[in-house]
Amino acid sequence: MVDKIKKPDAEWRKALSPEQFHVTREKGTERAFSGEYYKTKTPGMYKCVCCGSDLFASGDKFESGTGWPSYTKPAAEGADLASRSRAALSRPRASRPSPKLRP
């Protein structure tokens, strides 16, 4: 897990989409059954859109009936996911390392 990134809201607004900013910085949520990752089957790793940390492997995703992606376990043991949210996810990525932190 990376250290907490501290930026003023103006910098976060430049780096994130309006929905990502609302969910990650203002504790908002997207509507159920409407999110970009709700039905996706793309293989790879879901990463935090703010810091790039691995959150969930796509192989651990399951249909919970809630309208949001659900996972059986975090990507790493002891990962602190309590403060993370669905829109904090960036698109799934292949398991190999990538120099990009966000899409």
Secondary structure, DSSP 8 states (H G I E B T S, - for coil): --------HHHHHHHS-HHHHHHHHH-----TT-STTSS----SEEEBTTT--EEEEGGGEE--SSSS-EESS-SSTT---TT--GGGB---B-SS--S-S--
